[in-house]
Structures are given as structure tokens and as C-alpha cells.
């Protein structure tokens, strides 16, 4: 195999064989292919795409580039959830305890944030003492004992994706449907769960900007999961507007605690319940053919109302050495020293928002990483008091910024103000869930 020929074939829109794809991924992980050649191949894929067979081969080659986790020591059906990324996307923190409180097993490996998107692991690490690097046996034991554990991805899972993602990040090839599909699904297959729920985000704060592209990505990922013998469902969710009221690690943990205590913002609660009910449906319908999504939603709602989901969150925090007092009394979570209010200088209605710019403003405040090794300020972030569809009077507070470095406020304010479009016309609240994709087809909402 010559890498030159593989690049040339893809550049000319030709199909690569299984053998070529396998050998290329193996050689790249073994450092026998330089980044400049792989970058050229990624750009060729960006423009020429891949057919379903090539994509399946690429996903499997990436999954098998490292350890394939065997979750069989965990009893019962294991169900995983993955989001393609967003701003204020904190749903895993609520869904995992809800699903575990309903008796199912969540053994989840999650990632860190980069750029304008946040990561579940950073949010969890904002809880004082919380350990995300458990050894495999403790991870298995915790899931068997309490039903859930969320840890960071171990270094030996999908090394091909780690190398390729870093290269895509600097070669403008992240937002390619086949490359995202192979990246997400290789990690999901290697992580070992039996069932997979995908949250495919769509809008200004997501990689997929249009519903058409989001559906295409969802269909491809569902097909890859099903072909690999893992039942897979995708929900397409709105990421034009950040989810819930907060962006930033400790702020988001606090918002999730409020949700699990029954005080949620409507949009966050709606998306969490939709995701949780689909996870429950995946876990339960194999042994109970008559169960419906509505039954699963009722179960999820009950577990919030009766406090069991909140108890599960506390059990997980305790089992991962976190300070459970900070969950019971959120004043003990990290807090920023300074805050700054952004006040409306015109009245009207918020007609749209740019979620990516909101994420950028939060990153500037210290809540996100500009580069892979940037330090995170756990107390930093934004509370959005006004969102799309809200009315606004001069003098209203639109958002509050939090940071430990006062000098970041000016730039963050400028970016955040540019994220809001304000008009004279009342605008509709946007849909939260656009569609559900299964192997049977697509349901639009
Ligand atoms: N999330 C991933 O895991 N991979 C991508 O390529 C994009 C989003």
C-alpha cells in the first residue's frame, strides 16, 4: 500500500477497499504515515465523501485501533448516550442518574470540552474531589452496585480517533459527515455498551447547521451501530440556542441539581426527558415488547419527582470520591470571584441567538479550553436570563457573566452581545427536538 495512491484514489472519487482502509489506519497509528499525507486524505474525504461500506470499514478499523472494552462483567443491558457536541449541553449529568434510578445500567466514558463546546468530564470535575479516572474494575463494580458511573475515556481507547481528531481540528476537516460518523461510532463501539442513544445536535452551536445534514449524519450513525449489532437510536436536537440557563462547568452542575430537585428550566427538562425516555426504551423494550416511549417518559418523570434520580446522582458522586455536601449545598461548588451584568440597550424581542458565539464568550471567561492543554476555571461561565422568543425592555439584564479574571468581561460582553439578534416582531420559541431516527425510519416532530 502506498499512501500516495490512497490519497489519489479518494481525491478522484474512487472507492477504497477494506484492506486499504484497514492498513492505512494501522499504519497511521503506528506513525508510519506522516500527518501531512493523512491531512491530504482527510481533505479528499471532506470533498468526495465515503460510501456506506467504506464508512463501516473506517469505523471498525478506528474502533479496533485500541482496546475494545468488554462490559460483560456488568450484569444486564448497558446503554450509552453520546452527543455530537454543543453549548450548555449538560444532559448526561441528569440522564445517567434518571436512567439508573429506573433500574438500568449506565457505564459511560465521556470527553472533555474543546473550543466553544463543553465536556461532561470537565463539568464533573468541577465537583470538589470528583475522580473521573477510575480503574476498570472499580468502574465495573460501581455500575453493578449503584447502576451508573461516568469516567474519562481511557488512553487506550480508539487511538486512531485521538490522532485523527487532533489533525482534523487544525486542518478544517472536523465538520465532515463521514468523519464525524466514524469518530463517534468508533468510540461507541469500542466502549462496549449494548445499546446506543445518539443526540445529534443541529444549529448555530453544532457541527451540523441544517436539519437535512443532521438527519443524514444520524441515519449513517444509526446504520453503523445496527450493522455492528448494537441497537441505536438518534434524536436530533436544537442547538441554535444554548440548552438551559447556564454555560460553564459548576454553573451547569448546579442547574442539573435544580432539575433533579424538580426546579428545571422547561427547555432543559424537555430535552433531558426525551433523551432519558429513549435510553429507557432502548434498555427495556427487548424484554418488554409492549413498552412505549410514553411509559418510559412517565417512569423518568416519577424518578425526578420522588427524589430517586437526585439520590442516584449523590451515590455516583460519593462512589467517585466527590464531595456530596457540594451537591446538597451548591454554595460549596466552585464560584467565580467577579460577576458582570449585560443589560439591554434596546427593547424588542429576541429573534435568534448564535449558540457558538455564546460558547466562545464562555470560553473567554475561562470556562472552556482555547487549546487542548488550557486550564479551566470551574466557576466561570454565563447565566442566560433571556433567550430566543423572550421580550426585552431597555435596562433588562440579558445575561450575567462570571469569571475569576475581571479583564475578560469586556471581550466576552462584545461576543455575547453579537450573539443576540433583537427585532420588533414577536418570534416563535424554536422546536427543541426535530426528529427521531431509528433503523425503521425517521419521525419528524
Ligand atoms: N464528536 C466526536 O466525538 N467526533 C467528532 O468528529 C465530532 C463530534
Boltz pocket constraint, residues with backbone or C-beta under 6 A from the ligand:
constraints:
  - pocket:
      binder: B
      contacts: [[A, 83], [A, 84], [A, 85], [A, 165], [A, 174], [A, 179], [A, 180], [A, 181], [A, 183], [A, 184], [A, 207]]
      max_distance: 6.0
